[in-house]
């Protein structure tokens, strides 16, 4: 397996984790009733949104690394085809 394939797999795994956390946030928000939140609900929502944000950062970093690697590969191929 190539480094790019491993990075792709990491990126897909991070995306799955992010989607799960985002769904959990949506569920927590959807389960809220009325205008008042209990301290427990507020803490659970806060903890989950913080976890979601961190997981999103991991996914975005991995996605950017994949993109940067693709661009670098394309530039090397273009340079080599030009004899540079």
C-alpha positions as protocol buffer text, in pm:
chain_id: "A"
residue {
  index: 1
  type: UNK
  ca { x: 0 y: 0 z: 0 }
}
residue {
  index: 2
  type: UNK
  ca { x: 138 y: 341 z: -94 }
}
residue {
  index: 3
  type: UNK
  ca { x: 175 y: 638 z: 137 }
}
residue {
  index: 4
  type: UNK
  ca { x: -103 y: 816 z: -51 }
}
residue {
  index: 5
  type: UNK
  ca { x: -338 y: 519 z: -3 }
}
residue {
  index: 6
  type: UNK
  ca { x: -261 y: 512 z: 369 }
}
residue {
  index: 7
  type: UNK
  ca { x: -324 y: 884 z: 395 }
}
residue {
  index: 8
  type: UNK
  ca { x: -650 y: 841 z: 200 }
}
residue {
  index: 9
  type: UNK
  ca { x: -762 y: 572 z: 442 }
}
residue {
  index: 10
  type: UNK
  ca { x: -677 y: 796 z: 739 }
}
residue {
  index: 11
  type: UNK
  ca { x: -870 y: 1080 z: 578 }
}
residue {
  index: 12
  type: UNK
  ca { x: -1175 y: 862 z: 516 }
}
residue {
  index: 13
  type: UNK
  ca { x: -1162 y: 735 z: 874 }
}
residue {
  index: 14
  type: UNK
  ca { x: -1137 y: 1092 z: 1006 }
}
residue {
  index: 15
  type: UNK
  ca { x: -1433 y: 1192 z: 789 }
}
residue {
  index: 16
  type: UNK
  ca { x: -1640 y: 904 z: 929 }
}
residue {
  index: 17
  type: UNK
  ca { x: -1548 y: 1007 z: 1284 }
}
residue {
  index: 18
  type: UNK
  ca { x: -1640 y: 1368 z: 1209 }
}
residue {
  index: 19
  type: UNK
  ca { x: -1978 y: 1269 z: 1061 }
}
residue {
  index: 20
  type: UNK
  ca { x: -2054 y: 1055 z: 1369 }
}
residue {
  index: 21
  type: UNK
  ca { x: -1974 y: 1343 z: 1603 }
}
residue {
  index: 22
  type: UNK
  ca { x: -2175 y: 1590 z: 1394 }
}
residue {
  index: 23
  type: UNK
  ca { x: -2473 y: 1352 z: 1401 }
}
residue {
  index: 24
  type: UNK
  ca { x: -2441 y: 1323 z: 1778 }
}
residue {
  index: 25
  type: UNK
  ca { x: -2441 y: 1704 z: 1807 }
}
residue {
  index: 26
  type: UNK
  ca { x: -2753 y: 1721 z: 1592 }
}
residue {
  index: 27
  type: UNK
  ca { x: -2920 y: 1454 z: 1806 }
}
residue {
  index: 28
  type: UNK
  ca { x: -2834 y: 1640 z: 2126 }
}
residue {
  index: 29
  type: UNK
  ca { x: -2972 y: 1963 z: 1982 }
}
residue {
  index: 30
  type: UNK
  ca { x: -3284 y: 1788 z: 1854 }
}
residue {
  index: 31
  type: UNK
  ca { x: -3350 y: 1630 z: 2193 }
}
residue {
  index: 32
  type: UNK
  ca { x: -3364 y: 1967 z: 2366 }
}
residue {
  index: 33
  type: UNK
  ca { x: -3710 y: 2080 z: 2460 }
}
residue {
  index: 34
  type: UNK
  ca { x: -3827 y: 2423 z: 2559 }
}
residue {
  index: 35
  type: UNK
  ca { x: -3611 y: 2725 z: 2616 }
}
residue {
  index: 36
  type: UNK
  ca { x: -3423 y: 2608 z: 2924 }
}
residue {
  index: 37
  type: UNK
  ca { x: -3131 y: 2369 z: 2935 }
}
residue {
  index: 38
  type: UNK
  ca { x: -3026 y: 2163 z: 3232 }
}
residue {
  index: 39
  type: UNK
  ca { x: -2665 y: 2189 z: 3334 }
}
residue {
  index: 40
  type: UNK
  ca { x: -2613 y: 1828 z: 3226 }
}
residue {
  index: 41
  type: UNK
  ca { x: -2757 y: 1895 z: 2879 }
}
residue {
  index: 42
  type: UNK
  ca { x: -2548 y: 2207 z: 2839 }
}
residue {
  index: 43
  type: UNK
  ca { x: -2228 y: 2030 z: 2945 }
}
residue {
  index: 44
  type: UNK
  ca { x: -2298 y: 1735 z: 2715 }
}
residue {
  index: 45
  type: UNK
  ca { x: -2363 y: 1967 z: 2423 }
}
residue {
  index: 46
  type: UNK
  ca { x: -2051 y: 2171 z: 2495 }
}
residue {
  index: 47
  type: UNK
  ca { x: -1832 y: 1861 z: 2527 }
}
residue {
  index: 48
  type: UNK
  ca { x: -1967 y: 1713 z: 2207 }
}
residue {
  index: 49
  type: UNK
  ca { x: -1929 y: 2029 z: 2002 }
}
residue {
  index: 50
  type: UNK
  ca { x: -1569 y: 2063 z: 2124 }
}
residue {
  index: 51
  type: UNK
  ca { x: -1499 y: 1701 z: 2028 }
}
residue {
  index: 52
  type: UNK
  ca { x: -1667 y: 1758 z: 1691 }
}
residue {
  index: 53
  type: UNK
  ca { x: -1451 y: 2066 z: 1628 }
}
residue {
  index: 54
  type: UNK
  ca { x: -1131 y: 1877 z: 1710 }
}
residue {
  index: 55
  type: UNK
  ca { x: -1222 y: 1585 z: 1487 }
}
residue {
  index: 56
  type: UNK
  ca { x: -1311 y: 1825 z: 1206 }
}
residue {
  index: 57
  type: UNK
  ca { x: -964 y: 1981 z: 1235 }
}
residue {
  index: 58
  type: UNK
  ca { x: -804 y: 1637 z: 1201 }
}
residue {
  index: 59
  type: UNK
  ca { x: -1013 y: 1562 z: 893 }
}
residue {
  index: 60
  type: UNK
  ca { x: -938 y: 1900 z: 733 }
}
residue {
  index: 61
  type: UNK
  ca { x: -564 y: 1857 z: 798 }
}
residue {
  index: 62
  type: UNK
  ca { x: -560 y: 1512 z: 641 }
}
residue {
  index: 63
  type: UNK
  ca { x: -766 y: 1631 z: 344 }
}
residue {
  index: 64
  type: UNK
  ca { x: -523 y: 1919 z: 289 }
}
residue {
  index: 65
  type: UNK
  ca { x: -226 y: 1681 z: 307 }
}
residue {
  index: 66
  type: UNK
  ca { x: -386 y: 1463 z: 41 }
}
residue {
  index: 67
  type: UNK
  ca { x: -452 y: 1763 z: -179 }
}
residue {
  index: 68
  type: UNK
  ca { x: -100 y: 1902 z: -130 }
}
residue {
  index: 69
  type: UNK
  ca { x: 50 y: 1562 z: -214 }
}
residue {
  index: 70
  type: UNK
  ca { x: -157 y: 1539 z: -530 }
}
residue {
  index: 71
  type: UNK
  ca { x: -53 y: 1888 z: -643 }
}
residue {
  index: 72
  type: UNK
  ca { x: 314 y: 1817 z: -566 }
}
residue {
  index: 73
  type: UNK
  ca { x: 298 y: 1495 z: -768 }
}
residue {
  index: 74
  type: UNK
  ca { x: 132 y: 1670 z: -1060 }
}
residue {
  index: 75
  type: UNK
  ca { x: 393 y: 1947 z: -1056 }
}
residue {
  index: 76
  type: UNK
  ca { x: 678 y: 1694 z: -1052 }
}
residue {
  index: 77
  type: UNK
  ca { x: 523 y: 1508 z: -1345 }
}
residue {
  index: 78
  type: UNK
  ca { x: 474 y: 1831 z: -1539 }
}
residue {
  index: 79
  type: UNK
  ca { x: 833 y: 1938 z: -1471 }
}
residue {
  index: 80
  type: UNK
  ca { x: 973 y: 1600 z: -1572 }
}
residue {
  index: 81
  type: UNK
  ca { x: 770 y: 1598 z: -1894 }
}
residue {
  index: 82
  type: UNK
  ca { x: 918 y: 1939 z: -1976 }
}
residue {
  index: 83
  type: UNK
  ca { x: 1267 y: 1814 z: -1899 }
}
residue {
  index: 84
  type: UNK
  ca { x: 1309 y: 2040 z: -1597 }
}
